[in-house]
Amino acid sequence: MENLGHLALLLAAAFTAGALNAVAGGGSFLTLPALVFTGVPPVVANATGTVALLPGYMAGAWGFKDDMQSPPGLSMKQVVALSLIGGSLGAALLLFTPDATFRKVVPWLLLAATAMFAFGPQLRAWAAGKNAEHKAPSLAKAAASMLAVAIYGGYFNGGLGILLLALFGLLGQTQLNAMNGMKNLVSALLTAIAVAIYAAGGIVEWKLALIMMVAATLGGYLGARMARKIPAHMLRWGIVATGLVMAGLFFAKG
């Protein structure tokens, strides 16, 4: 009964996470805690949850393929290279992070990701204001910023979309569809390379990952169809509340 209960919890978490990612993001706020709750070690849970959500990132990138445009200061090839390099470094860092250390870091990462999600509109507005006031950053600064965000994404996916949108705004990108297209492309690339490294490092629970992947994909499809029926502010604050609760639970367990 306990195993069936755990399976039901993981399926529900993955389905809801897929729906959330299709609408607004924040799916990792559910998959990581659900896996840890069922007894999966934190580092393995982070890797397994990321694998489960990968198809959603890839589908999003494909959906925006006609709108993609590299941000000022970086070519498309440079964005792709930095995404793969950063995702690799972040994933490698996770491989060498002990479970005890990651368990202590997770609540802080969840809090940071929740804050980024909560204040995402203000963060993007700030980035747009900075872009209007100053000229585009140099290639070195743009590349360093892109690499740093990619490393974060390879290590911990939470809040990645908000970070990427803010970064593209700071670099001078103004077309929202182009920004969303690049956000999905970078997320898919760095997640794919991270998953390959997680797999090589043996930190993926593949049976759980594949089961959750199906549920997340189904949730993503239905979530996209239902997106317009949910008031945006209610959805946003629901995700924020979920992130705060999950971070609180991790703090309590730590």
C-alpha positions, 0 to 999 in steps of 0.5 A: 500500500505504501508503494502504491501511495508513493507511486500515486504521489509521484504521478500526481506531482509529475502531472501537476508539474508538467501542467505548471511548466506549460502555463507558468513554470515552477514544476520542480517545486513539486517533483523534487520534494515528492521524490525525496518524500518517497525516500529517494536521496536528494541528489538522485531526486534532483536528477530524476525530477529533471529527467522527467521534465525534459520532454516539456522543455524540448516541446517548448523549444520546438513550439517557439522555433520560428521566433528564436533570435539570439540576444544582442551581444551573443550569436546563436552558436555562442548561446548554444555553446555556453548553454551546453558548457554551463549545463555540463559544469552544473551537472558535474557539480551536482555529481560531486555534491554529497546528499547531506550537503545538498539536503542543506542547500535545497531549502535555500535554493527553493526559497531563491527560486520561489522569490525569483518566481514571485518577483518575476515581473518586477525582475523583468521590468528592472532588466528592461529598465537597465537595458533602456538606460545603458548600452548592451554589455560587452561580449565578455560580460554577456558570455559570463552571465549566460554561462553562470545562469546555465551552470545554475540550470544544470545544478538546480532547475528551479527559477531558471526561466525567470533568470533567463528572461531577465538575462535576455532583457539585460542583454537588450532583447525586447521581443517577448516571443524571441525571449521565450523561444530562447528561454525554451531552447537554452532550458532544453539544451542545458537540461539535455546535457545535464541529463546525459551527465546525470545518467553517466554518473548513475544518479537517475532512478530510471523507472521513476523518471520514465513513469513521471515523464509520461505523467508530466508530458500528459500534464503539460498537454492538458495544462496548455489547453486549460491555461486560459481558464486560470487567472494568472495572478491566482496561478502565480501565487499558488505556485509561490505558496507551494514553493514556500511550503516545500522550502519550509518542509525541507528546513524542518527535515534538515 
